Amino acid sequence: MAAASTESTITASAGASAVAGQYTVTVDALATNHQLISQAYTDQDTTSIGSGTYTIAVNGTTTEIAVNELTLTGLRDAINGSGADVSAFIVENDGAYHLVLSAKTAGTDGAITVTPVLAGGTAPAMVELQAAADTRVTLGSGANAITLTRDGTTLTDVIPGITLTLSSASVGKTATITVSGSNADVRTGVSAFVTQVNAFLDAVTQLSSYNADTGETGVLFGNSRLQQIKGELLTTITAQVGGLATGMNSAVQVGIRLGTDGKLAYDNTVLEAAVNEDRERVVRLFSTMGIATSPYVSYLSSTSETQVSDAAGYTVQTTQAADRARLTIAGGELPETLADDETLTLNNQTVTLTAGMTRSQVIAAINATSADSRITATLTGADGTGTGNYLTLTQADYGATEYVKAVSTLAAGGTGIGTTLVTAGNPGAGNVGRVGKDVVGTINGQAATGVGQVLTGSEGAAKGLMLQVSATAPGDLGTVTFTRGVGGVIDRLLEYVTRAGDGAISNVQTTLDANILSLDDAITRGEASVTREVARLRMQFNAMETALSTYKNQSSQLANLIAGLPTYSLG
């Protein structure tokens, strides 16, 4: 089970793969939906926006809408009926009407681009009403904390096995997530797993059914691919899981078996004994996990391309540790109290300081805006380390793309920042700056991509394996043993089955679509053939009618000729 210390604003639930412990999560920002708004119109159902096309692009998908003298209301309805990933509505304000587009997908993935090609009317000129922003959370605390961005408010991959649900009240809050091991949770998870698999098997049976009495069939009766998927699923569940020790590397060993009815069943006694003996091994049997030998390496996630490691695991080596950008104002110590009012701009965020503020109050005022500026203030030595009375500004996030920018309204005195912009990379005379760095290294001896503290395998067996590396110095960081349990293998199978374009279901759909097109083409050809045959028969009928009429005329003429012949009598 999982519990959050700020349960009213951040809720946490644990799956079977959750690892017992305490985790600190700070919600820095919540994802927002991108919104655009038009200029004001005096009406919504009279003024024409013109004719042409109105194109909407969201997350790589483009939808083109044909426009023919539509009004604002007509365009709204056309957008909502187009299937575009936006909602359109009209807002009235003091007799003025505005068209608003709101992305259905939260975060930067839902950013909207509109391209109107309209003429002959008053086309809507859209401007941004609300920017698209991702959820931003900080995992951990202190110098080694990392900041992650996600596109929603339900987060499933921040802490492995934990689902975090956020609300608007979560922003700025820090929660301690406590995950406690519970054998009952594991048993419940296995039971739910069996139930869900059986529900899928029931669906397959229904879709492929045949009733000999009525002749009725399921919609996918006779589809061999459906039966293959069913077989692959059952084989996956009962097969041995690579990378796990003998004795706990198959679902059969925890009491799961295939019943005579073709569905899964489990022996609760066997499951209970297995969980009581070694809960963590049962969890690993069903979960996708990475176990690191170094305390400075943590498993974050993987992809369907990541391969299971052998018992030795994947080696992790770094040649550069991640670091955060830092700027120390070393021209002089921060005054005990400020003599003048001063306004700072730190990473485009304003901090207002007033005369009489103490050092600690200045530090607190700067840190009060950290959620937005991503800068924290401390008092250090002149070189930015240790203790002292020099103002040091440190970027909250690790990485080469992170930065510290500072400027003040005071040319001299006060914080000492000055009216000339100073940065971690260009600290100015007398100051000390340090740019941020991405971790650089390899996983399994092959290339990996570093972004901040996150190192991701980019080729080979470890491709897609994502690790957090919190070490402050480069070197050999041991190994990570990656295993893909029954649940992970099924996820991989379902990813292939449901994948757009070349997945199993997509291929079946393509085949069915091709068959439908072929039948449509056959029907069209058949209809054309019938039409030609009808035309031929009509021509023959008309020709027969003409010939019959001619024969009737000839018969009439012959009758008249015969009637006009002289008659003779023999006497």
C-alpha positions as CSV (number, residue, x, y, z in Angstrom):
1,M,0.0,0.0,0.0
2,A,1.0,3.7,-0.5
3,A,0.1,6.7,1.5
4,A,0.9,10.4,0.9
5,S,1.6,12.8,3.8
6,T,-0.6,15.4,2.0
7,E,-3.4,13.1,1.1
8,S,-5.9,15.8,0.5
9,T,-3.9,17.3,-2.4
10,I,-1.7,14.4,-3.6
11,T,-3.0,10.9,-3.6
12,A,-0.9,7.8,-4.1
13,S,-1.8,4.2,-4.9
14,A,0.6,1.3,-5.2
15,G,0.7,-1.6,-7.6
16,A,2.3,-5.0,-7.1
17,S,5.6,-3.7,-8.4
18,A,6.0,-0.9,-5.8
19,V,9.1,-1.1,-3.7
20,A,8.7,-0.5,0.0
21,G,10.3,2.8,1.2
22,Q,9.7,6.5,1.5
23,Y,9.8,8.9,-1.5
24,T,9.7,12.7,-1.5
25,V,7.7,14.4,-4.3
26,T,7.2,18.1,-4.8
27,V,4.6,19.3,-7.3
28,D,6.2,22.4,-9.0
29,A,3.5,23.0,-11.7
30,L,0.4,21.3,-13.0
31,A,-0.2,20.6,-16.7
32,T,-2.5,23.0,-18.5
33,N,-4.5,22.7,-21.7
34,H,-3.5,25.0,-24.5
35,Q,-6.2,27.5,-25.4
36,L,-6.6,30.1,-28.2
37,I,-9.2,32.9,-28.5
38,S,-10.4,34.9,-31.4
39,Q,-11.0,38.6,-31.7
40,A,-14.4,40.0,-30.7
41,Y,-17.4,39.6,-33.1
42,T,-20.6,41.6,-32.8
43,D,-22.6,38.4,-33.4
44,Q,-22.2,34.7,-33.5
45,D,-24.6,33.6,-36.2
46,T,-24.7,36.4,-38.8
47,T,-21.2,37.6,-39.8
48,S,-19.5,35.3,-42.3
49,I,-16.0,34.2,-41.6
50,G,-15.5,33.6,-45.3
51,S,-14.8,30.5,-47.4
52,G,-11.9,28.3,-47.8
53,T,-10.2,25.9,-45.3
54,Y,-9.5,26.0,-41.6
55,T,-6.7,23.7,-40.5
56,I,-6.0,22.6,-37.0
57,A,-2.8,20.7,-36.0
58,V,-2.3,19.0,-32.6
59,N,0.5,16.7,-31.6
60,G,1.4,15.8,-35.2
61,T,-2.2,15.3,-36.4
62,T,-3.6,17.7,-38.9
63,T,-7.3,18.2,-39.5
64,E,-8.5,20.3,-42.5
65,I,-12.1,21.7,-42.3
66,A,-13.9,22.9,-45.4
67,V,-15.5,26.3,-44.8
68,N,-18.3,27.8,-47.0
69,E,-19.6,31.1,-45.7
70,L,-19.8,29.8,-42.1
71,T,-20.6,32.0,-39.1
72,L,-18.8,31.8,-35.8
73,T,-21.4,29.3,-34.6
74,G,-21.0,27.3,-37.8
75,L,-17.2,27.2,-37.5
76,R,-17.5,26.0,-33.8
77,D,-19.9,23.2,-34.8
78,A,-17.6,22.2,-37.8
79,I,-14.6,22.0,-35.5
80,N,-16.4,19.9,-32.9
81,G,-17.6,17.6,-35.6
82,S,-14.2,17.2,-37.3
83,G,-12.6,14.8,-34.9
84,A,-9.7,17.3,-34.2
85,D,-8.2,17.0,-30.7
86,V,-9.7,20.3,-29.6
87,S,-13.0,21.5,-28.2
88,A,-14.5,24.7,-29.6
89,F,-16.9,27.0,-27.8
90,I,-18.1,30.6,-27.9
91,V,-17.7,33.1,-25.0
92,E,-19.9,36.1,-24.7
93,N,-18.6,39.2,-23.0
94,D,-20.7,42.4,-22.9
95,G,-22.3,41.7,-26.3
96,A,-19.0,40.6,-27.9
97,Y,-18.5,37.0,-29.0
98,H,-15.2,35.2,-29.0
99,L,-14.3,31.7,-30.4
100,V,-12.2,29.7,-28.0
101,L,-10.3,26.5,-28.9
102,S,-9.2,24.3,-26.0
103,A,-6.9,21.3,-26.4
104,K,-8.3,18.0,-25.2
105,T,-4.8,16.8,-24.3
106,A,-3.1,18.6,-21.4
107,G,0.5,19.6,-21.6
108,T,2.8,20.7,-24.4
109,D,1.8,17.6,-26.4
110,G,-1.6,19.3,-26.8
111,A,-0.3,22.6,-28.3
112,I,-2.7,23.9,-31.0
113,T,-1.7,25.4,-34.3
114,V,-4.3,26.9,-36.6
115,T,-3.9,27.8,-40.2
116,P,-6.9,29.6,-41.7
117,V,-7.0,30.1,-45.5
118,L,-10.2,32.1,-45.8
119,A,-11.5,34.8,-48.1
120,G,-14.6,36.9,-48.4
121,G,-15.4,37.4,-44.7
122,T,-14.0,38.2,-41.3
123,A,-11.6,35.3,-40.5
124,P,-10.9,34.6,-36.8
125,A,-7.5,35.8,-35.7
126,M,-6.5,33.5,-32.9
127,V,-4.2,34.5,-30.0
128,E,-3.1,32.5,-27.0
129,L,-5.5,32.5,-24.1
130,Q,-3.6,29.9,-22.0
131,A,-0.2,28.5,-22.7
132,A,0.4,24.7,-22.9
133,A,2.4,23.6,-19.9
134,D,3.5,20.2,-18.6
135,T,3.2,18.9,-15.1
136,R,6.6,19.4,-13.4
137,V,7.5,17.4,-10.2
138,T,10.7,17.1,-8.2
139,L,11.6,13.7,-7.0
140,G,13.7,13.6,-3.9
141,S,15.2,16.5,-1.9
142,G,18.5,18.1,-1.5
143,A,21.4,18.3,-4.0
144,N,20.5,15.1,-5.8
145,A,16.8,15.7,-6.4
146,I,15.7,15.6,-10.0
147,T,12.9,17.4,-11.9
148,L,10.6,15.5,-14.2
149,T,8.0,16.7,-16.7
150,R,4.8,14.9,-17.6
151,D,1.8,15.8,-19.8
152,G,-1.0,14.9,-17.4
153,T,-2.1,15.0,-13.8
154,T,-2.1,11.2,-13.2
155,L,1.5,10.1,-13.0
156,T,2.4,6.4,-13.3
157,D,6.2,6.5,-14.0
158,V,7.6,8.9,-11.5
159,I,8.0,6.2,-8.8
160,P,7.9,2.6,-10.2
161,G,4.7,0.9,-9.2
162,I,3.1,4.1,-7.8
163,T,0.3,6.1,-9.3
164,L,0.2,9.7,-8.2
165,T,-3.0,11.7,-8.7
166,L,-2.6,15.5,-8.6
167,S,-5.0,18.4,-8.3
168,S,-4.7,22.2,-8.6
169,A,-4.2,22.3,-4.8
170,S,-1.1,20.1,-5.2
171,V,1.0,22.9,-6.7
172,G,3.8,23.9,-4.3
173,K,3.1,21.0,-2.0
174,T,5.7,18.4,-1.0
175,A,4.5,14.9,-0.1
176,T,6.3,12.0,1.5
177,I,5.0,8.8,-0.2
178,T,5.3,5.9,2.2
179,V,5.1,2.5,0.5
180,S,4.7,-0.4,2.9
181,G,5.1,-4.0,1.9
182,S,1.8,-5.9,2.2
183,N,1.3,-9.5,1.4
184,A,-2.4,-8.9,1.1
185,D,-1.7,-6.3,-1.7
186,V,0.3,-8.9,-3.6
187,R,-2.4,-11.5,-3.3
188,T,-5.0,-9.0,-4.4
189,G,-2.9,-8.0,-7.3
190,V,-2.5,-11.5,-8.5
191,S,-6.2,-12.2,-8.1
192,A,-7.0,-9.1,-10.2
193,F,-4.5,-10.2,-12.8
194,V,-6.2,-13.6,-13.2
195,T,-9.6,-11.9,-13.4
196,Q,-8.5,-9.5,-16.1
197,V,-6.9,-12.2,-18.2
198,N,-10.0,-14.3,-17.9
199,A,-12.2,-11.4,-19.0
200,F,-10.0,-11.1,-22.1
201,L,-10.3,-14.8,-22.8
202,D,-14.1,-14.5,-22.5
203,A,-14.1,-11.7,-25.0
204,V,-12.1,-13.8,-27.4
205,T,-14.5,-16.6,-27.0
206,Q,-17.5,-14.4,-27.7
207,L,-15.9,-12.7,-30.7
208,S,-15.0,-16.1,-32.3
209,S,-18.1,-18.0,-31.3
210,Y,-20.3,-20.2,-33.5
211,N,-23.8,-21.4,-32.7
212,A,-24.4,-24.7,-34.5
213,D,-28.2,-24.5,-33.8
214,T,-28.8,-20.9,-35.1
215,G,-25.8,-20.6,-37.4
216,E,-24.9,-17.2,-35.7
217,T,-21.2,-16.4,-35.4
218,G,-19.1,-13.8,-33.6
219,V,-17.9,-10.8,-35.5
220,L,-14.3,-12.3,-35.7
221,F,-15.3,-16.0,-36.2
222,G,-12.7,-17.8,-38.3
223,N,-10.0,-15.1,-37.6
224,S,-6.8,-17.0,-37.1
225,R,-4.9,-14.0,-35.7
226,L,-7.2,-13.7,-32.8
227,Q,-6.6,-17.3,-31.8
228,Q,-2.8,-16.7,-32.2
229,I,-3.0,-13.8,-29.8
230,K,-4.9,-15.9,-27.3
231,G,-2.3,-18.6,-27.6
232,E,0.6,-16.2,-27.2
233,L,-0.9,-14.7,-24.1
234,L,-1.4,-18.1,-22.4
235,T,2.1,-19.2,-23.4
236,T,3.6,-15.9,-22.0
237,I,1.8,-16.4,-18.7
238,T,2.9,-20.0,-18.1
239,A,6.4,-19.7,-19.6
240,Q,9.6,-19.2,-17.6
241,V,10.6,-15.5,-17.1
242,G,14.2,-14.7,-18.2
243,G,16.6,-13.2,-15.7
244,L,14.8,-14.7,-12.6
245,A,16.3,-17.3,-10.4
246,T,15.0,-20.9,-10.7
247,G,12.2,-21.7,-8.3
248,M,10.4,-18.4,-8.8
249,N,10.6,-17.7,-12.5
250,S,7.1,-19.0,-13.6
251,A,3.6,-18.1,-12.7
252,V,2.9,-21.8,-12.3
253,Q,5.2,-21.7,-9.2
254,V,2.9,-19.4,-7.4
255,G,-0.2,-21.4,-8.1
256,I,-1.5,-20.1,-11.4
257,R,-2.5,-22.7,-13.9
258,L,-4.7,-23.2,-17.0
259,G,-8.0,-24.9,-16.2
260,T,-9.9,-27.4,-18.2
261,D,-12.3,-24.6,-19.3
262,G,-9.4,-22.8,-21.0
263,K,-9.2,-20.1,-18.4
264,L,-6.8,-19.2,-15.7
265,A,-7.2,-20.3,-12.1
266,Y,-4.9,-20.0,-9.1
267,D,-4.4,-22.0,-5.9
268,N,-4.6,-19.6,-3.1
269,T,-2.7,-21.9,-0.7
270,V,0.3,-22.1,-3.1
271,L,0.2,-18.3,-3.7
272,E,0.0,-17.6,0.1
273,A,3.0,-19.8,0.8
274,A,5.0,-18.2,-2.0
275,V,4.2,-14.6,-0.8
276,N,5.0,-15.5,2.8
277,E,8.3,-17.0,1.9
278,D,9.6,-14.2,-0.3
279,R,7.3,-11.4,-1.2
280,E,9.8,-9.5,-3.2
281,R,10.5,-12.5,-5.5
282,V,6.8,-12.8,-6.2
283,V,6.6,-9.1,-7.0
284,R,9.6,-9.4,-9.4
285,L,7.9,-12.4,-11.1
286,F,5.0,-10.1,-12.2
287,S,6.7,-6.8,-12.6
288,T,9.2,-5.0,-14.9
289,M,12.1,-3.9,-12.6
290,G,15.7,-2.8,-12.6
291,I,17.8,-3.6,-9.5
292,A,21.0,-1.5,-9.2
293,T,24.0,-2.5,-7.1
294,S,25.0,1.2,-6.6
295,P,23.1,3.5,-4.3
296,Y,23.7,6.3,-6.8
297,V,21.8,4.5,-9.6
298,S,18.0,4.1,-9.7
299,Y,15.8,2.4,-12.2
300,L,13.2,4.7,-13.8
301,S,11.6,3.0,-16.7
302,S,12.1,1.0,-19.9
303,T,10.6,0.5,-23.3
304,S,9.4,-2.5,-25.4
305,E,12.9,-2.5,-27.0
306,T,14.7,-3.0,-23.7
307,Q,15.9,-6.6,-23.4
308,V,16.1,-8.7,-20.2
309,S,19.6,-8.8,-18.8
310,D,21.4,-11.9,-17.7
311,A,22.1,-12.5,-14.1
312,A,25.3,-10.4,-14.2
313,G,23.2,-7.3,-15.3
314,Y,24.1,-4.3,-17.4
315,T,27.2,-2.3,-16.4
316,V,26.8,1.4,-15.8
317,Q,29.8,3.7,-16.3
318,T,30.0,7.5,-16.4
319,T,32.7,9.9,-17.7
320,Q,30.9,13.0,-16.5
321,A,28.5,13.5,-13.6
322,A,25.4,15.7,-14.0
323,D,25.6,19.1,-12.5
324,R,23.4,22.1,-11.9
325,A,24.1,25.7,-13.1
326,R,25.3,28.0,-10.4
327,L,26.1,31.7,-10.0
328,T,27.8,33.2,-7.0
329,I,27.8,37.0,-6.5
330,A,31.4,37.2,-5.2
331,G,32.1,40.9,-5.5
332,G,31.1,41.3,-1.9
333,E,29.1,39.7,0.9
334,L,25.4,40.0,1.0
335,P,24.7,42.9,3.4
336,E,23.3,42.1,6.8
337,T,20.4,44.3,6.0
338,L,19.4,45.9,2.6
339,A,19.8,49.7,2.5
340,D,17.5,50.2,-0.5
341,D,14.5,48.7,-2.2
342,E,15.5,46.4,-5.0
343,T,13.8,44.3,-7.6
344,L,15.5,41.2,-9.0
345,T,14.6,39.3,-12.2
346,L,15.7,35.7,-11.9
347,N,15.0,33.5,-14.9
348,N,12.3,35.9,-15.9
349,Q,10.6,35.8,-12.5
350,T,10.4,39.0,-10.4
351,V,11.5,39.1,-6.8
352,T,10.7,42.2,-4.8
353,L,13.1,43.1,-2.0
354,T,12.7,46.0,0.4
355,A,15.0,48.2,2.5
356,G,15.7,46.7,5.9
357,M,15.4,43.0,4.8
358,T,18.0,40.8,6.6
359,R,20.1,38.2,4.8
360,S,17.8,35.4,5.8
361,Q,14.7,37.4,4.6
362,V,16.4,38.0,1.2
363,I,17.1,34.3,0.9
364,A,13.5,33.4,1.8
365,A,12.1,35.9,-0.7
366,I,14.1,34.5,-3.5
367,N,13.3,30.9,-2.6
368,A,9.6,31.8,-2.4
369,T,9.6,32.0,-6.2
370,S,11.7,28.9,-6.8
371,A,8.7,26.9,-8.1
372,D,8.6,29.3,-11.1
373,S,12.2,30.6,-11.4
374,R,13.7,27.1,-10.7
375,I,16.4,28.9,-8.7
376,T,17.3,28.4,-5.1
377,A,19.3,30.9,-3.0
378,T,21.9,30.0,-0.4
379,L,24.7,31.7,1.5
380,T,28.1,30.2,0.7
381,G,31.8,31.0,0.4
382,A,33.0,33.3,-2.4
383,D,33.6,30.2,-4.6
384,G,30.0,29.0,-4.2
385,T,30.8,26.2,-1.8
386,G,30.8,25.7,1.9
387,T,29.5,28.4,4.3
388,G,29.7,32.1,4.2
389,N,27.8,35.2,3.4
390,Y,28.0,35.3,-0.4
391,L,24.8,35.0,-2.4
392,T,24.7,31.9,-4.5
393,L,21.9,31.1,-7.0
394,T,21.6,27.5,-8.0
395,Q,19.4,26.0,-10.7
396,A,17.0,23.4,-9.3
397,D,17.3,21.2,-12.4
398,Y,20.4,19.3,-13.6
399,G,21.5,19.5,-17.2
400,A,23.3,21.5,-19.8
401,T,20.1,23.2,-21.1
402,E,19.3,24.6,-17.6
403,Y,20.5,28.1,-16.8
404,V,20.7,30.8,-14.2
405,K,20.0,34.4,-15.3
406,A,19.9,37.4,-12.9
407,V,19.6,41.2,-13.2
408,S,18.7,43.9,-10.6
409,T,17.3,47.4,-10.6
410,L,20.2,48.6,-8.6
411,A,23.5,49.4,-10.4
412,A,25.5,49.0,-7.2
413,G,25.0,47.9,-3.6
414,G,22.2,45.7,-2.4
415,T,22.5,42.1,-3.5
416,G,25.4,43.1,-5.8
417,I,23.8,41.6,-8.9
418,G,23.8,44.9,-10.8
419,T,21.8,46.1,-13.8
420,T,23.8,44.1,-16.3
421,L,22.5,40.6,-16.9
422,V,24.7,38.0,-15.4
423,T,24.4,34.2,-16.0
424,A,26.1,31.0,-14.9
425,G,28.0,31.0,-18.2
426,N,28.8,34.7,-18.2
427,P,29.0,35.6,-14.5
428,G,30.5,39.1,-14.9
429,A,33.6,40.5,-13.3
430,G,34.4,39.2,-9.8
431,N,31.6,36.7,-9.8
432,V,31.9,32.9,-10.1
433,G,29.7,30.8,-12.5
434,R,29.3,27.2,-13.3
435,V,27.3,25.9,-16.2
436,G,25.0,22.9,-15.9
437,K,26.1,19.5,-17.2
438,D,24.3,16.3,-18.4
439,V,25.5,13.0,-17.2
440,V,27.7,11.3,-19.8
441,G,28.2,7.5,-19.8
442,T,27.4,4.1,-21.1
443,I,25.0,1.3,-20.2
444,N,26.2,-2.3,-20.9
445,G,29.2,-0.8,-22.6
446,Q,27.2,0.9,-25.3
447,A,26.1,4.4,-26.0
448,A,23.6,6.1,-23.8
449,T,22.0,9.6,-23.9
450,G,22.3,11.8,-20.9
451,V,19.8,14.5,-20.0
452,G,20.4,16.0,-16.6
453,Q,20.8,13.0,-14.2
454,V,18.8,10.7,-16.5
455,L,20.9,8.2,-18.6
456,T,19.0,6.3,-21.2
457,G,20.4,3.4,-23.3
458,S,20.3,4.4,-27.0
459,E,21.4,1.1,-28.6
460,G,21.9,-2.5,-28.1
461,A,20.2,-4.7,-25.5
462,A,19.8,-1.8,-23.0
463,K,18.1,0.5,-25.5
464,G,15.3,2.4,-23.8
465,L,16.5,1.6,-20.3
466,M,16.2,4.8,-18.3
467,L,18.3,5.3,-15.1
468,Q,18.7,8.1,-12.7
469,V,22.4,8.6,-11.9
470,S,22.9,10.8,-8.8
471,A,26.6,10.3,-8.3
472,T,28.6,13.6,-8.1
473,A,31.7,12.1,-9.6
474,P,32.2,10.0,-12.7
475,G,33.3,6.3,-12.6
476,D,32.2,2.7,-12.4
477,L,28.7,2.5,-10.9
478,G,28.2,-1.2,-10.7
479,T,25.4,-3.0,-12.6
480,V,21.6,-2.9,-13.1
481,T,19.8,-6.3,-13.5
482,F,16.8,-5.7,-15.6
483,T,13.9,-8.2,-15.6
484,R,10.6,-8.2,-17.3
485,G,8.1,-10.2,-15.3
486,V,4.9,-11.8,-16.5
487,G,3.1,-8.4,-16.3
488,G,5.9,-6.7,-18.2
489,V,6.0,-9.4,-20.9
490,I,2.2,-9.1,-21.3
491,D,2.6,-5.3,-21.6
492,R,5.1,-5.9,-24.4
493,L,2.8,-8.3,-26.1
494,L,-0.2,-6.0,-25.8
495,E,1.9,-3.1,-27.1
496,Y,2.6,-5.1,-30.3
497,V,-1.0,-6.2,-30.5
498,T,-2.4,-2.7,-30.1
499,R,0.3,-0.7,-31.8
500,A,-0.9,1.6,-34.6
501,G,0.3,1.0,-38.1
502,D,2.0,-2.4,-37.8
503,G,0.4,-4.0,-34.7
504,A,-1.6,-7.2,-34.8
505,I,-5.0,-5.5,-34.5
506,S,-4.0,-2.9,-37.0
507,N,-3.0,-5.6,-39.4
508,V,-6.3,-7.4,-38.9
509,Q,-8.1,-4.2,-39.5
510,T,-6.1,-3.5,-42.6
511,T,-7.0,-7.0,-43.9
512,L,-10.7,-6.5,-43.1
513,D,-10.7,-3.1,-44.7
514,A,-9.1,-4.6,-47.8
515,N,-11.7,-7.4,-47.8
516,I,-14.5,-4.8,-47.5
517,L,-13.0,-2.8,-50.4
518,S,-12.8,-6.0,-52.4
519,L,-16.4,-6.8,-51.7
520,D,-17.4,-3.2,-52.5
521,D,-15.6,-3.5,-55.7
522,A,-17.2,-6.8,-56.5
523,I,-20.6,-5.4,-55.7
524,T,-19.9,-2.4,-57.9
525,R,-18.8,-4.7,-60.8
526,G,-21.9,-6.9,-60.2
527,E,-24.2,-3.8,-60.3
528,A,-22.5,-2.6,-63.5
529,S,-23.0,-6.1,-65.0
530,V,-26.7,-6.1,-64.0
531,T,-27.1,-2.6,-65.4
532,R,-25.6,-3.7,-68.7
533,E,-27.7,-6.9,-68.9
534,V,-30.9,-4.9,-68.2
535,A,-29.9,-2.4,-70.9
536,R,-29.3,-5.3,-73.4
537,L,-32.6,-7.0,-72.5
538,R,-34.5,-3.7,-73.0
539,M,-32.8,-3.2,-76.3
540,Q,-33.9,-6.7,-77.3
541,F,-37.4,-6.1,-76.0
542,N,-37.6,-2.8,-77.9
543,A,-36.3,-4.5,-81.1
544,M,-38.9,-7.3,-80.6
545,E,-41.7,-4.7,-80.2
546,T,-40.5,-2.9,-83.3
547,A,-40.4,-6.1,-85.3
548,L,-43.8,-7.2,-84.0
549,S,-45.3,-3.9,-85.0
550,T,-43.8,-4.3,-88.5
551,Y,-45.2,-7.8,-88.7
552,K,-48.6,-6.5,-87.7
553,N,-48.5,-3.8,-90.4
554,Q,-47.5,-6.3,-93.0
555,S,-50.2,-8.7,-91.9
556,S,-52.8,-5.9,-92.1
557,Q,-51.5,-5.0,-95.6
558,L,-51.7,-8.6,-96.8
559,A,-55.2,-8.9,-95.4
560,N,-56.3,-5.8,-97.3
561,L,-54.7,-7.1,-100.5
562,I,-56.4,-10.4,-100.1
563,A,-59.7,-8.6,-99.5
564,G,-59.2,-6.5,-102.6
565,L,-58.7,-9.5,-105.0
566,P,-61.6,-10.1,-107.5
567,T,-63.7,-13.1,-106.8
568,Y,-64.6,-15.7,-109.4
569,S,-67.3,-18.2,-109.4
570,L,-67.4,-21.5,-111.3
571,G,-70.7,-22.4,-112.8
